[in-house]
Amino acid sequence: MEADLREAVERRLAERIADARRRRAARERARAEKAARRTAGLRARHTQKLARLNEEN
């Protein structure tokens, strides 16, 4: 009986740890995607600004 309970607790703990790792990986993917979009946007803005400054000169 006690061994069954211990096994159930260990299984649930392993599931919780796996879930936490999946959530962490998803957050990291989202953070990386956001950073990539931000970098692309900043690069585009910089390019537009340089083009505008070159037109003025």
C-alpha positions as CSV (number, residue, x, y, z in Angstrom):
1,M,0.0,0.0,0.0
2,E,2.7,2.5,1.0
3,A,4.7,1.6,-2.1
4,D,1.7,2.3,-4.3
5,L,1.2,5.7,-2.6
6,R,4.9,6.5,-3.0
7,E,4.8,5.5,-6.7
8,A,1.7,7.6,-7.3
9,V,3.3,10.6,-5.6
10,E,6.5,10.2,-7.6
11,R,4.6,9.8,-10.9
12,R,2.6,13.0,-10.1
13,L,5.8,14.9,-9.3
14,A,7.4,13.7,-12.5
15,E,4.3,14.9,-14.4
16,R,4.4,18.3,-12.7
17,I,8.2,18.7,-13.5
18,A,7.6,17.8,-17.1
19,D,4.7,20.2,-17.4
20,A,6.8,23.0,-15.9
21,R,9.6,22.3,-18.3
22,R,7.2,22.4,-21.3
23,R,5.8,25.8,-20.0
24,R,9.3,27.1,-19.6
25,A,10.3,26.1,-23.1
26,A,7.1,27.7,-24.5
27,R,7.9,30.9,-22.7
28,E,11.5,30.9,-24.0
29,R,10.2,30.3,-27.5
30,A,7.8,33.2,-27.2
31,R,10.5,35.4,-25.8
32,A,12.9,34.5,-28.7
33,E,10.2,35.1,-31.3
34,K,9.3,38.5,-29.8
35,A,13.0,39.5,-29.7
36,A,13.4,38.5,-33.4
37,R,10.3,40.5,-34.3
38,R,11.6,43.5,-32.4
39,T,15.0,43.3,-34.0
40,A,13.4,43.1,-37.5
41,G,11.2,46.1,-36.7
42,L,14.1,48.1,-35.3
43,R,16.2,47.3,-38.4
44,A,13.4,48.3,-40.7
45,R,12.9,51.6,-38.8
46,H,16.6,52.3,-39.0
47,T,16.7,51.6,-42.7
48,Q,13.7,53.9,-43.3
49,K,15.4,56.6,-41.2
50,L,18.6,56.4,-43.2
51,A,16.7,56.5,-46.5
52,R,14.8,59.6,-45.3
53,L,18.0,61.3,-44.2
54,N,19.7,60.5,-47.6
55,E,16.7,62.0,-49.4
56,E,17.0,65.2,-47.4
57,N,20.7,65.7,-48.3
